[in-house]
Amino acid sequence: MRLKRLTAILKLKCPHCLQGQAYSKIWKMHETCPQCGVLYERESGYFMVSVFIGYVLGAVIAMPVLIALYFTIQPDVTGYVLAATGTIVLATPLIFHYARVIWMHIDELLDARVPPAVDPPELA
């Protein structure tokens, strides 16, 4: 199950069914899962925790670049700042997407979502 969840995170899938796409466009999330119909944003401000996750992802992405610079050309402080800034700016779409999806998956593990009730078909 952990491998399925990790694969779903990497593919930006729904935290509940692990199948539906979370994003419809580059900067636009689906409001509900196209597969299971579960609502992604539980309440107003729900994705505020993903901002913190985004900070962590930004550091994780920038650190290898800074370490590589340290062991190769060793620029001055301005070089490190420019390299970190450039790396984070280029990685912003990835950070934005993955921060939200990682937060939804963590939240799903802590407090599982309930998919909307489906009315049974009428018997004729």
Secondary structure, DSSP 8 states (H G I E B T S, - for coil): -HHHHHHHHHTTB-TTTS-SBSEEETTEE-SB-TTT--BS--STTTTHHHHHHHHHHHHHHHHHHHHHHHHTT---HHHHHHHHHHHHHHHHHHHHHHHHHHHHHHHHHHS-------------
